[in-house]
C-alpha cells in the first residue's frame, strides 16, 4: 500500500508504507530469558549473607558485630555475643557453601 505525500513544489511523491519485520530473539536472549524464568527468587536473608561475605572478601571489615550476628540468626545459626565476629563470619561462609 502506498500513501501519497506532498513534497516541496506541490508534486506528489509516493512513499511505500512498511511495517517493521518481527525478528526472532537471538539464542543468547532466549537462553537468558529461560534462565530468568526458572530461577527462584533469592530470599533477603540469603542476599544479606552473600553481600556480607562479598564485602569481607573484598577487604571490608564489618564495624557492627550485631549486624553480623543478626544475619547469622536470620540464617538459623545460633550466635553468642561473646563469639568473635570472625568466627561468626566463617560459620556464615560455611552455611553458604553447604547450601
Secondary structure, 3 states (H helix, E strand, C coil): CEEEEECCCCCEEEEECCCCCCCCCCHHHHHHHHHHHHCCCCCHHHHHHHHHHHHHHCCCCCCCHHHHHHHHHHCCCCCCCCCCHHHHHHHHHHHHHHC
